[in-house]
Amino acid sequence: MRKFWMWLGAAVAAAGMATLASGQGLPPGPMPVPTVKVGPQAAAKAANPVPSAAAKNQGQKTRIGVGPATVLASGPSAYWTDLVDLDGDGVEEDTQFLFDKQRGILYTYKQDNYQCANGSSQNGNVLMGIYSQGNTAGKPSGSGWFVVSVQAGQCGEKKAGLFGCRFDASGKPTTCGTAKVKEDSGELEVAVKK
């Protein structure tokens, strides 16, 4: 009988760890912060972070984004604009790309729609970081994070702020909250909003 309880305890612990590892830590229902949909093209671009033949404005930059939704690369990095459907809605949108090869992160920026926690839709600055193969953070290729710059009064927020989520390689949000992009690493810091 004692072995049974030990086995049962191990099985419950393993199931709990699997749930946490799979990003199931978010409550069911609407997201607690403004979110964007991450489509399969995000992982595809991270697997091959180079401009397409139709890409424009190719060059080198060290920064991408606007206002709080900005990231500083580790050094001069490949920059381009391209028409891509990163949110999986079937519409290709003009998107800015910055590939920080040293960090192994493909950053994207665009003005886009996002979904508020209260169900309404808004438009604003959306910055995304998608990990490529061999990234210095050791994250799975195609996983990453996004941030949305919300103005005071948008999404029922009293003050302007930066909100974001980490997502897995399938684009599913795993951790969401108020956010800050760390200048020194180009990574996202999330304070979980409950």
PAZAPA-4460 file (N, C-alpha, C; in steps of 0.05 Angstrom, whole numbers, plus 32768, in hexadecimal, padded with zeros to 4 digits):
% residues 194
    n_x    n_y    n_z   ca_x   ca_y   ca_z    c_x    c_y    c_z   seq   type   mol
   8011   7FE8   8000   8000   8000   8000   8011   8019   8000     1      M     A
   8027   8018   800F   8039   802F   8011   8045   8035   7FF5     2      R     A
   804D   8020   7FE6   8058   8025   7FCB   8043   8032   7FB9     3      K     A
   802A   802A   7FBC   8014   8036   7FAC   8013   8054   7FB0     4      F     A
   8013   805D   7FCA   8011   8079   7FD0   802A   8088   7FC6     5      W     A
   8041   807C   7FC7   805A   8089   7FBD   8057   808B   7F9F     6      M     A
   804E   8076   7F91   804B   8077   7F74   8036   808C   7F6C     7      W     A
   8020   808D   7F7B   800B   80A1   7F75   8015   80BD   7F79     8      L     A
   8024   80C2   7F8E   8030   80DC   7F93   8043   80E4   7F7D     9      G     A
   8053   80D1   7F73   8066   80D7   7F5D   8057   80DD   7F44    10      A     A
   8041   80CE   7F3F   8031   80D3   7F26   8024   80EF   7F27    11      A     A
   801A   80F7   7F3E   800D   8111   7F41   8022   8127   7F3D    12      V     A
   803A   8124   7F49   804F   8138   7F46   8058   813A   7F29    13      A     A
   805B   8123   7F1B   8063   8123   7EFF   804E   8132   7EEE    14      A     A
   8034   812D   7EF4   801F   813A   7EE5   8020   8158   7EE9    15      A     A
   8025   8160   7F02   8027   817D   7F08   803E   818A   7EFA    16      G     A
   8055   817C   7EF9   806C   8187   7EEB   8067   8189   7ECD    17      M     A
   805A   8174   7EC2   8053   8175   7EA5   8041   818D   7E9F    18      A     A
   802E   8192   7EB0   801C   81A8   7EAC   802B   81C2   7EAD    19      T     A
   803D   81C6   7EC0   804C   81DF   7EC2   805E   81E1   7EA9    20      L     A
   806B   81CC   7EA1   807E   81CD   7E8B   806F   81D3   7E71    21      A     A
   8056   81CA   7E6F   8048   81CF   7E56   803B   81EB   7E54    22      S     A
   803F   81FB   7E69   8035   8216   7E67   8017   8218   7E6E    23      G     A
   800D   8205   7E7D   7FF1   8205   7E84   7FEC   8215   7E9D    24      Q     A
   7FFF   8226   7EA6   7FFC   8235   7EBE   7FE9   824C   7EBC    25      G     A
   7FE0   8253   7EA4   7FCD   8269   7EA1   7FB1   8260   7EA6    26      L     A
   7FA1   8271   7EB3   7F85   8269   7EB9   7F75   8267   7E9F    27      P     A
   7F60   8256   7EA0   7F4F   8255   7E88   7F3F   826F   7E84    28      P     A
   7F35   8273   7E6C   7F26   828B   7E67   7F37   82A1   7E5B    29      G     A
   7F2D   82BA   7E5C   7F3C   82D0   7E4F   7F57   82D4   7E5D    30      P     A
   7F6A   82DE   7E4D   7F85   82E3   7E57   7F83   82FB   7E6A    31      M     A
   7F95   82FC   7E7F   7F93   8311   7E92   7FA0   832C   7E88    32      P     A
   7FAC   832B   7E71   7FBA   8343   7E66   7FB4   8344   7E48    33      V     A
   7FB9   835B   7E3B   7FB6   835D   7E1E   7FC9   8348   7E10    34      P     A
   7FBE   833B   7DFB   7FCE   8327   7DED   7FCC   832A   7DCF    35      T     A
   7FDE   831D   7DC1   7FDE   831A   7DA4   7FDE   82FD   7D9E    36      V     A
   7FD3   82F6   7D87   7FD4   82DA   7D7E   7FEF   82D5   7D71    37      K     A
   7FFC   82BF   7D77   8015   82B7   7D6B   8010   82A0   7D59    38      V     A
   8013   82A3   7D3F   800D   828E   7D2C   8026   827E   7D25    39      G     A
   8023   8269   7D15   8039   8257   7D0E   8050   8264   7CFF    40      P     A
   804B   827B   7CF1   8060   8289   7CE3   8076   8293   7CF5    41      Q     A
   806F   8299   7D0F   8083   82A3   7D22   8099   828E   7D25    42      A     A
   8092   8275   7D2A   80A6   8260   7D2D   80B5   825B   7D13    43      A     A
   80A7   825D   7CFD   80B3   8259   7CE3   80C8   826E   7CDD    44      A     A
   80C2   8287   7CE4   80D6   829D   7CE0   80EE   8299   7CF2    45      K     A
   80EA   828F   7D0B   8100   828B   7D1D   8112   8274   7D13    46      A     A
   8106   8260   7D06   8116   824A   7CFB   8128   8253   7CE4    47      A     A
   8120   8268   7CD6   812F   8273   7CC0   812E   8291   7CC1    48      N     A
   813D   829D   7CD4   813B   82BB   7CD8   814B   82CC   7CC4    49      P     A
   8142   82CA   7CAB   814E   82DA   7C96   8138   82E7   7C86    50      V     A
   813F   82FD   7C79   812B   830B   7C68   8122   82FA   7C50    51      P     A
   8109   82FC   7C49   80FF   82EE   7C31   8109   82FE   7C18    52      S     A
   8105   82F3   7C01   810D   8300   7BE8   80FE   831A   7BE4    53      A     A
   80E6   831D   7BEF   80D6   8335   7BEC   80DB   8349   7C03    54      A     A
   80EC   8343   7C16   80F1   8355   7C2D   80FC   8370   7C23    55      A     A
   80F5   8385   7C33   80FE   83A0   7C2C   810D   83AC   7C44    56      K     A
   8119   83C3   7C3F   8126   83D3   7C54   813C   83C3   7C62    57      N     A
   814A   83B2   7C54   815F   83A2   7C61   8177   83B2   7C69    58      Q     A
   8182   83AC   7C80   8199   83BB   7C8A   81A1   83B0   7CA6    59      G     A
   81AD   83C1   7CB5   81B6   83BB   7CD0   81AA   83D0   7CE3    60      Q     A
   81A0   83C6   7CFA   8196   83D8   7D0F   819D   83CB   7D2A    61      K     A
   819B   83DB   7D3F   81A0   83D1   7D5A   8187   83D2   7D6B    62      T     A
   8171   83DD   7D61   8159   83E1   7D71   8141   83DD   7D5F    63      R     A
   812B   83D2   7D6B   8112   83CE   7D5C   80FB   83D4   7D70    64      I     A
   80E6   83E0   7D65   80CF   83E6   7D75   80CA   8404   7D78    65      G     A
   80B6   840B   7D88   80AF   8427   7D8E   80A8   8429   7DAB    66      V     A
   80B1   843F   7DB8   80AB   8444   7DD4   80B2   842D   7DE6    67      G     A
   80A0   8426   7DF9   80A6   8411   7E0C   80A9   83F5   7DFE    68      P     A
   809C   83F2   7DE7   809E   83D9   7DD8   80B6   83D9   7DC6    69      A     A
   80CE   83DB   7DD2   80E7   83DE   7DC3   80FB   83CA   7DD0    70      T     A
   810D   83C0   7DBF   8123   83B0   7DC9   813D   83B8   7DBC    71      V     A
   8153   83B7   7DCB   816D   83BD   7DC1   817C   83A3   7DBC    72      L     A
   8186   839F   7DA4   8195   8387   7D9E   81B1   8388   7DAA    73      A     A
   81BE   8371   7DAA   81D9   836F   7DB6   81EE   837E   7DA5    74      S     A
   81E8   8384   7D8D   81F9   8392   7D7B   81EB   8397   7D60    75      G     A
   81F8   83A2   7D4C   81EB   83A6   7D32   81E1   838B   7D28    76      P     A
   81C8   838B   7D20   81BA   8372   7D19   81AB   8375   7CFE    77      S     A
   81A7   835F   7CF1   8198   835F   7CD7   817C   8369   7CDC    78      A     A
   8174   837D   7CCC   8159   8389   7CCD   814D   8388   7CB2    79      Y     A
   8132   8384   7CB1   8123   8385   7C98   8105   8387   7C9E    80      W     A
   80F6   838E   7C8A   80D8   838E   7C8C   80CE   8379   7C78    81      T     A
   80B8   836D   7C7F   80AD   8358   7C6D   808F   8355   7C73    82      D     A
   8080   834B   7C5F   8064   8345   7C63   8062   8328   7C6D    83      L     A
   8058   8325   7C86   8057   830B   7C92   803D   8309   7CA3    84      V     A
   8032   82F1   7CA5   801A   82EC   7CB6   8023   82DF   7CD0    85      D     A
   802E   82EF   7CE3   8038   82E5   7CFC   8022   82DD   7D0F    86      L     A
   800A   82E9   7D0D   7FF5   82E3   7D20   7FE1   82CE   7D15    87      D     A
   7FE7   82C3   7CFE   7FD7   82AC   7CF4   7FBA   82B3   7CEC    88      G     A
   7FB5   82CD   7CE6   7F99   82D5   7CDE   7F94   82D4   7CC0    89      D     A
   7FA9   82CB   7CB1   7FA5   82C9   7C94   7FAC   82E2   7C85    90      G     A
   7FB5   82F7   7C93   7FBB   8311   7C86   7FD9   8317   7C8B    91      V     A
   7FE8   831A   7C75   8004   8322   7C78   8005   8340   7C7E    92      E     A
   8015   8346   7C92   8017   8362   7C9B   8034   836B   7C9A    93      E     A
   8038   8385   7C95   8053   8390   7C94   805F   838F   7CB0    94      D     A
   8075   8380   7CB3   8081   837B   7CCD   809F   8381   7CCB    95      T     A
   80AA   838D   7CE1   80C6   8393   7CE3   80D3   837B   7CF1    96      Q     A
   80EB   8374   7CE8   80FB   835E   7CF3   8117   8367   7CFB    97      F     A
   8121   835D   7D11   813D   8362   7D19   8147   8347   7D24    98      L     A
   815B   833C   7D17   8166   8322   7D20   8180   8327   7D2F    99      F     A
   817F   8323   7D4A   8196   8325   7D5B   81A3   8309   7D5B   100      D     A
   81B6   8305   7D49   81C3   82EB   7D46   81D2   82E3   7D5F   101      K     A
   81DE   82F6   7D6C   81EE   82F0   7D84   81DC   82E4   7D9A   102      Q     A
   81C4   82EF   7D9E   81B1   82E4   7DB2   81A0   82CD   7DA8   103      R     A
   819E   82CC   7D8D   818C   82B7   7D81   816F   82BE   7D85   104      G     A
   8169   82D8   7D82   814D   82E1   7D84   8145   82F1   7D6B   105      I     A
   812F   82EA   7D5F   8123   82F9   7D49   810E   830B   7D55   106      L     A
   8112   8326   7D54   80FF   8339   7D5F   80ED   8343   7D48   107      Y     A
   80D4   8347   7D4E   80C1   8352   7D3A   80B2   8369   7D47   108      T     A
   80AB   837C   7D37   809B   8393   7D40   8087   839B   7D2B   109      Y     A
   806F   83A2   7D34   805B   83AD   7D22   8045   83BA   7D32   110      K     A
   8036   83CC   7D25   801D   83D6   7D30   8008   83C0   7D2A   111      Q     A
   7FFB   83B6   7D3E   7FE8   83A0   7D39   7FD2   83A0   7D4D   112      D     A
   7FBE   8391   7D47   7FA7   838D   7D5A   7FB0   837A   7D70   113      N     A
   7FA5   837E   7D88   7FA9   836C   7D9E   7F8F   836A   7DAD   114      Y     A
   7F8C   8355   7DBC   7F73   834F   7DCB   7F77   8357   7DE8   115      Q     A
   7F65   8367   7DF2   7F65   836F   7E0E   7F5A   8359   7E20   116      C     A
   7F61   835A   7E39   7F56   8346   7E4C   7F38   8348   7E4F   117      A     A
   7F2D   8360   7E49   7F10   8364   7E4C   7F01   835C   7E32   118      N     A
   7F10   8351   7E1E   7F04   8347   7E05   7F04   835B   7DEF   119      G     A
   7F0A   8375   7DF4   7F0A   8388   7DDE   7F24   8386   7DCF   120      S     A
   7F25   8392   7DB7   7F3C   8392   7DA6   7F47   83AE   7DA3   121      S     A
   7F61   83B1   7DA4   7F6F   83CB   7DA1   7F85   83C8   7D8D   122      Q     A
   7F91   83DE   7D85   7FA8   83DE   7D73   7FBE   83ED   7D80   123      N     A
   7FD7   83E3   7D7D   7FEE   83F0   7D89   8008   83E3   7D82   124      G     A
   801D   83EB   7D91   8038   83E1   7D8C   803B   83C4   7D97   125      N     A
   8043   83B2   7D86   8047   8396   7D8E   8063   838E   7D87   126      V     A
   8072   8385   7D9B   808E   837C   7D97   808F   835F   7D9F   127      L     A
   809D   834F   7D8F   809F   8332   7D95   80BD   832A   7D93   128      M     A
   80C5   8317   7DA4   80DF   830B   7DA3   80DB   82ED   7DA0   129      G     A
   80E6   82E2   7D8A   80E2   82C5   7D84   80FE   82B8   7D84   130      I     A
   8101   82A3   7D95   811B   8296   7D97   8121   8285   7D7F   131      Y     A
   8139   8287   7D74   8142   8276   7D5E   8153   8260   7D6A   132      S     A
   815B   824D   7D58   816B   8236   7D61   8185   8240   7D6C   133      Q     A
   818E   8234   7D83   81A7   823B   7D8F   81A8   8256   7D9E   134      G     A
   8190   8260   7DA6   8190   827A   7DB4   819E   8278   7DCF   135      N     A
   81A8   828E   7DD8   81B8   828E   7DF1   81A7   828A   7E0A   136      T     A
   818D   828D   7E08   817B   8288   7E1F   8175   826A   7E22   137      A     A
   817C   825A   7E0E   8176   823D   7E10   8158   8237   7E0C   138      G     A
   8149   8248   7E00   812C   8244   7DFC   8127   8235   7DE2   139      K     A
   8110   8226   7DE1   8109   8218   7DC8   8105   822B   7DB1   140      P     A
   810F   8223   7D9A   810C   8234   7D82   80EE   8237   7D7C   141      S     A
   80E6   824F   7D76   80CA   8255   7D70   80BA   825F   7D88   142      G     A
   80C5   825A   7DA0   80B8   8266   7DB8   80C1   8283   7DBB   143      S     A
   80B5   8292   7DCD   80BE   82AE   7DD0   80AC   82BD   7DE2   144      G     A
   80A8   82D7   7DDB   8098   82E9   7DEB   808E   8300   7DDA   145      W     A
   8079   830D   7DE4   8070   8325   7DD7   8068   833A   7DEC   146      F     A
   8069   8353   7DE4   8060   8368   7DF5   804E   837B   7DE5   147      V     A
   803A   8387   7DF4   8027   8399   7DE8   8029   83B3   7DF8   148      V     A
   802C   83C9   7DEB   802D   83E3   7DF8   8010   83EE   7DF9   149      S     A
   8006   83F0   7E11   7FEA   83F9   7E15   7FE9   8415   7E20   150      V     A
   7FD9   8426   7E13   7FD6   8442   7E1C   7FC2   8444   7E33   151      Q     A
   7FC4   8458   7E43   7FB0   845D   7E58   7F94   845D   7E4C   152      A     A
   7F82   844F   7E58   7F67   844E   7E4E   7F61   8437   7E3B   153      G     A
   7F76   842C   7E2F   7F72   8414   7E1E   7F6F   83FB   7E2F   154      Q     A
   7F5F   83E9   7E27   7F5C   83CF   7E35   7F54   83D2   7E52   155      C     A
   7F48   83E8   7E59   7F3F   83ED   7E75   7F56   83F3   7E87   156      G     A
   7F6E   83F9   7E7D   7F86   83FF   7E8D   7F85   841D   7E94   157      E     A
   7F89   8423   7EAD   7F8A   843F   7EB6   7FA3   844D   7EAE   158      K     A
   7FBA   843E   7EAE   7FD4   8449   7EA6   7FDF   843B   7E8E   159      K     A
   7FEF   8449   7E7F   7FFD   843C   7E69   8010   8427   7E74   160      A     A
   8015   8412   7E64   8027   83FD   7E6D   802E   83EA   7E57   161      G     A
   8041   83D9   7E5E   804A   83C4   7E4C   8041   83A9   7E57   162      L     A
   8033   839A   7E47   8029   8380   7E50   8033   836B   7E3C   163      F     A
   8038   8353   7E46   8042   833F   7E34   803E   8322   7E3E   164      G     A
   8046   8310   7E2C   8044   82F3   7E32   805D   82E6   7E27   165      C     A
   8065   82D1   7E34   8078   82BD   7E28   8066   82A9   7E1A   166      R     A
   8070   829D   7E04   8061   8288   7DF6   8073   8271   7DEF   167      F     A
   8066   8259   7DEC   8076   8242   7DE5   8079   8240   7DC6   168      D     A
   8086   822B   7DBC   808C   8229   7DA0   8073   8226   7D8F   169      A     A
   805C   8220   7D9B   8043   821E   7D8C   8034   8239   7D8C   170      S     A
   803F   824D   7D9A   8032   8267   7D9C   8020   826B   7DB3   171      G     A
   801E   8257   7DC4   800B   8258   7DDB   8017   8267   7DF2   172      K     A
   800A   827C   7DFC   8014   828B   7E13   8018   827A   7E2C   173      P     A
   802E   827E   7E3A   8034   826E   7E52   8035   827F   7E6B   174      T     A
   803F   8297   7E69   8041   82A9   7E80   803B   82C5   7E76   175      T     A
   8028   82D3   7E83   8020   82EE   7E7B   801F   8301   7E92   176      C     A
   8023   831A   7E8C   8021   832F   7EA1   802C   834A   7E98   177      G     A
   8031   835B   7EAB   803E   8374   7EA4   805A   836D   7E9B   178      T     A
   8065   837C   7E89   807E   8373   7E7D   8093   8389   7E7A   179      A     A
   80AC   8381   7E78   80C2   8394   7E73   80D6   8385   7E62   180      K     A
   80E0   8392   7E4D   80F5   8386   7E3D   8110   838F   7E49   181      V     A
   8120   837C   7E50   813A   8382   7E5D   814E   838B   7E48   182      K     A
   8159   83A3   7E4B   816C   83AD   7E37   8185   839D   7E35   183      E     A
   818F   8393   7E4B   81A9   8385   7E4B   81A8   8369   7E3D   184      D     A
   8190   835C   7E3E   818F   8341   7E33   817B   833F   7E1B   185      S     A
   816A   8352   7E18   8155   8350   7E03   8140   833C   7E0A   186      G     A
   813E   8334   7E23   812B   8321   7E2D   8113   832F   7E39   187      E     A
   80FE   8320   7E3E   80E5   832B   7E49   80E3   8324   7E67   188      L     A
   80DD   8338   7E77   80D8   8334   7E93   80BA   8337   7E97   189      E     A
   80AC   8323   7EA2   808F   8323   7EA6   8088   8321   7EC3   190      V     A
   8077   8334   7ECC   806C   8332   7EE7   804F   8328   7EE4   191      A     A
   804A   8310   7EEC   8030   8303   7EE8   8019   8314   7EF3   192      V     A
   8006   831A   7EE3   7FEE   8329   7EEB   7FD7   8316   7EF0   193      K     A
   7FCC   8318   7F08   7FB7   8306   7F10   7F9C   8314   7F11   194      K     A
***
